[in-house]
């Protein structure tokens, strides 16, 4: 399956927006906001039970991971960044992106299923003091970010050299031209 450059750019944009949505919500909570919290008293009690380090990791740690996710998407989805990274680093980043896609995809899909079940009456709801839309948004962001990681990791720009064409002694653009000519 070949992924076009425009599809890769759209996936990167979608992934960056998903990371911004989730990271923005976590930053809002870290700064004391209560958007999506249905039981503010129990929310405050939960936060009070955490150590400062736990609170920092729970909120700002996630924001930092979102920023790393955005950097990964940009590094893989924009040719000039791929060229700057070089083939060895690009392969490592691609591997991490595929791992992230697998983990976030699993968590996102399972989370969406467990959120939608109570919404459609399949089992009782236990919201934990948060509005149902929070879970839908968070797990949708995970799923979209997973898809973006997968597309960005699997995209191979025509003008960059791939390991197979380097071994064969041809550039990928010459190989692509040869494929089109046949």
Secondary structure, DSSP 4 states (H G I P E B T S, - for coil): ----HHHHHHHHHHHHHHHHHHHHHHHHHHTT--TTBS-HHHHHHHHHTS-HHHHHIIIIIHHHHHHHHHHHHHHHHSHHHHHHHHHHHHHHHHHHHHHHHHHHHHHHHHHHHHHHHHHTTSS----TTB-HHHHHHHHHHHHHHHHHHHHHHH---TTSPPHHHHHHT--HHHHHHHHHH-
